[in-house]
Amino acid sequence: MANTFETVKEVIVDVLKIDDSDVNLETRFIEDLKADSMDQFFLIDGFCEKFNVNITDEDARDIRTVGDAVSKVDAYLANK
Protein backbone atom coordinates (compact mmCIF):
# COMPACT_ATOMS: atom_id res chain seq x y z
CA MET A 1 0.00 0.00 0.00
CA ALA A 2 2.82 2.45 0.80
CA ASN A 3 4.29 1.90 -2.65
CA THR A 4 0.87 2.32 -4.24
CA PHE A 5 0.33 5.55 -2.30
CA GLU A 6 3.61 7.03 -3.54
CA THR A 7 2.78 6.20 -7.15
CA VAL A 8 -0.81 7.49 -6.83
CA LYS A 9 0.62 10.67 -5.31
CA GLU A 10 3.01 11.07 -8.28
CA VAL A 11 0.06 10.87 -10.69
CA ILE A 12 -1.93 13.42 -8.66
CA VAL A 13 0.98 15.87 -8.49
CA ASP A 14 1.61 15.48 -12.22
CA VAL A 15 -2.04 15.84 -13.31
CA LEU A 16 -3.07 18.63 -10.93
CA LYS A 17 0.30 20.43 -10.90
CA ILE A 18 0.33 20.72 -7.11
CA ASP A 19 2.91 20.34 -4.35
CA ASP A 20 3.16 16.78 -3.03
CA SER A 21 2.95 18.04 0.56
CA ASP A 22 -0.76 18.72 -0.12
CA VAL A 23 -1.43 15.01 -0.67
CA ASN A 24 -2.14 12.42 2.04
CA LEU A 25 -4.55 9.49 2.32
CA GLU A 26 -7.35 11.67 3.70
CA THR A 27 -7.03 14.34 0.98
CA ARG A 28 -10.30 14.80 -0.93
CA PHE A 29 -10.01 15.41 -4.66
CA ILE A 30 -12.86 17.90 -5.05
CA GLU A 31 -12.94 19.68 -1.69
CA ASP A 32 -9.21 19.81 -0.89
CA LEU A 33 -7.50 19.73 -4.29
CA LYS A 34 -10.24 21.58 -6.21
CA ALA A 35 -10.31 18.89 -8.91
CA ASP A 36 -13.09 19.32 -11.46
CA SER A 37 -14.68 16.56 -13.56
CA MET A 38 -11.98 16.77 -16.25
CA ASP A 39 -9.25 16.57 -13.61
CA GLN A 40 -10.94 13.50 -12.19
CA PHE A 41 -11.08 11.92 -15.64
CA PHE A 42 -7.36 12.54 -16.17
CA LEU A 43 -6.54 11.23 -12.69
CA ILE A 44 -8.39 7.95 -13.29
CA ASP A 45 -6.76 7.67 -16.71
CA GLY A 46 -3.37 8.31 -15.09
CA PHE A 47 -3.93 5.62 -12.45
CA CYS A 48 -5.01 3.14 -15.14
CA GLU A 49 -1.96 3.86 -17.25
CA LYS A 50 0.55 3.90 -14.39
CA PHE A 51 -0.68 0.64 -12.82
CA ASN A 52 -1.81 -1.07 -16.05
CA VAL A 53 -5.36 -1.60 -14.73
CA ASN A 54 -8.79 -0.69 -16.09
CA ILE A 55 -10.86 1.12 -13.45
CA THR A 56 -14.55 0.94 -14.36
CA ASP A 57 -16.73 4.06 -14.44
CA GLU A 58 -18.73 2.67 -11.54
CA ASP A 59 -15.60 2.18 -9.41
CA ALA A 60 -14.26 5.59 -10.46
CA ARG A 61 -17.40 7.25 -9.03
CA ASP A 62 -16.51 5.81 -5.60
CA ILE A 63 -13.06 7.43 -5.55
CA ARG A 64 -13.39 10.58 -3.49
CA THR A 65 -10.13 10.61 -1.52
CA VAL A 66 -6.54 9.66 -2.17
CA GLY A 67 -7.05 6.71 0.18
CA ASP A 68 -10.00 5.57 -1.95
CA ALA A 69 -7.77 5.66 -5.04
CA VAL A 70 -5.02 3.67 -3.30
CA SER A 71 -7.50 1.04 -2.05
CA LYS A 72 -9.16 0.73 -5.46
CA VAL A 73 -5.82 0.36 -7.27
CA ASP A 74 -4.62 -2.20 -4.73
CA ALA A 75 -7.86 -4.18 -5.22
CA TYR A 76 -7.40 -4.16 -8.99
CA LEU A 77 -3.77 -5.23 -8.66
CA ALA A 78 -4.70 -8.06 -6.32
CA ASN A 79 -7.18 -9.39 -8.89
CA LYS A 80 -4.77 -9.25 -11.85
C-alpha positions as CSV (number, residue, x, y, z in Angstrom):
1,M,0.0,0.0,0.0
2,A,2.8,2.4,0.8
3,N,4.3,1.9,-2.7
4,T,0.9,2.3,-4.2
5,F,0.3,5.6,-2.3
6,E,3.6,7.0,-3.5
7,T,2.8,6.2,-7.2
8,V,-0.8,7.5,-6.8
9,K,0.6,10.7,-5.3
10,E,3.0,11.1,-8.3
11,V,0.1,10.9,-10.7
12,I,-1.9,13.4,-8.7
13,V,1.0,15.9,-8.5
14,D,1.6,15.5,-12.2
15,V,-2.0,15.8,-13.3
16,L,-3.1,18.6,-10.9
17,K,0.3,20.4,-10.9
18,I,0.3,20.7,-7.1
19,D,2.9,20.3,-4.4
20,D,3.2,16.8,-3.0
21,S,2.9,18.0,0.6
22,D,-0.8,18.7,-0.1
23,V,-1.4,15.0,-0.7
24,N,-2.1,12.4,2.0
25,L,-4.5,9.5,2.3
26,E,-7.4,11.7,3.7
27,T,-7.0,14.3,1.0
28,R,-10.3,14.8,-0.9
29,F,-10.0,15.4,-4.7
30,I,-12.9,17.9,-5.0
31,E,-12.9,19.7,-1.7
32,D,-9.2,19.8,-0.9
33,L,-7.5,19.7,-4.3
34,K,-10.2,21.6,-6.2
35,A,-10.3,18.9,-8.9
36,D,-13.1,19.3,-11.5
37,S,-14.7,16.6,-13.6
38,M,-12.0,16.8,-16.3
39,D,-9.2,16.6,-13.6
40,Q,-10.9,13.5,-12.2
41,F,-11.1,11.9,-15.6
42,F,-7.4,12.5,-16.2
43,L,-6.5,11.2,-12.7
44,I,-8.4,8.0,-13.3
45,D,-6.8,7.7,-16.7
46,G,-3.4,8.3,-15.1
47,F,-3.9,5.6,-12.4
48,C,-5.0,3.1,-15.1
49,E,-2.0,3.9,-17.3
50,K,0.5,3.9,-14.4
51,F,-0.7,0.6,-12.8
52,N,-1.8,-1.1,-16.0
53,V,-5.4,-1.6,-14.7
54,N,-8.8,-0.7,-16.1
55,I,-10.9,1.1,-13.5
56,T,-14.6,0.9,-14.4
57,D,-16.7,4.1,-14.4
58,E,-18.7,2.7,-11.5
59,D,-15.6,2.2,-9.4
60,A,-14.3,5.6,-10.5
61,R,-17.4,7.2,-9.0
62,D,-16.5,5.8,-5.6
63,I,-13.1,7.4,-5.6
64,R,-13.4,10.6,-3.5
65,T,-10.1,10.6,-1.5
66,V,-6.5,9.7,-2.2
67,G,-7.1,6.7,0.2
68,D,-10.0,5.6,-2.0
69,A,-7.8,5.7,-5.0
70,V,-5.0,3.7,-3.3
71,S,-7.5,1.0,-2.1
72,K,-9.2,0.7,-5.5
73,V,-5.8,0.4,-7.3
74,D,-4.6,-2.2,-4.7
75,A,-7.9,-4.2,-5.2
76,Y,-7.4,-4.2,-9.0
77,L,-3.8,-5.2,-8.7
78,A,-4.7,-8.1,-6.3
79,N,-7.2,-9.4,-8.9
80,K,-4.8,-9.3,-11.9
